[in-house]
Amino acid sequence: MGDFSHSFDIILFALVAVFLVLRLRSVLGRRTGHERRRAPLLRQPEASGDKVVAFGQRGRTAPPPPTSTAPPDAVAAGLAQIREADPSFDPSAFLEGARAAFEMIVAAFAAGDKAQLRPLLSDEVYTPFAAAIDERNAARETLETRIARIKSLDIVEAGLDGRMARVRLKLVSDQLNVLRAHDGSVVDGDPNHPIEKTDFWTFARDTSSSDPNWVLVATASG
């Protein structure tokens, strides 16, 4: 009697299972071979948390790539190297100091003040600057320079060379530069119309030194 009851239960469960399968097929439908195939470009979000925008959806744009996968910016990477070697380094403060140094160096060169230039320039830069001042003095010429405005000041290169931090700047400014002879006549330049100048100046500093000052080590004109 017990065996018969057990067999009856198995048959009953089987009938219930068949009924559920048939019911599901009537609700979900059968594949006919004419269903729209999923676009092969679509992929489902993976466990890594990727956000995927369905192909063809309007009014939505793909999310920006995670910052960790973005290609590193060369200037930002160079500034990060400098900050790692010198935690006190602040790019914003550096740009403020570079602006002041630019104006100071340009004014000192025009005035022929080698004493003021000396601590601000490396030997490689000071030597031609001093020679140009000496040549001007020998010719009894004077240079009048006025920076009307600094239009832009940008860091274009940065990095470490051993312990030496280097930052290259692009400076675009409007300047009045007039070279006058000993009698005041204009040898070169226009005293009434400033001209736009593009300069590339490179400053350097030994990050292992206690001296916080940067020195101008290279100049070029664009």
Protein Blocks (a to p, Z undefined) as FASTA:
>chain_A
ZZmmmmmmmmmmmmmmmmmmmmmmmmnopaehlaccddfkbccddfkopacddehiahia
cddddfklpccdfklmmmmmmmmmmmmbcfklmmmmmmmmmmmmmmmmmnopaklmmmmp
cfklmmmmmmmmmmmmmnopacddddfbafbdcdfbdcdehjaccddddddddddddddd
fkopafbdcfkbccdddddddddddfkbmblbdcdfbdcdZZ
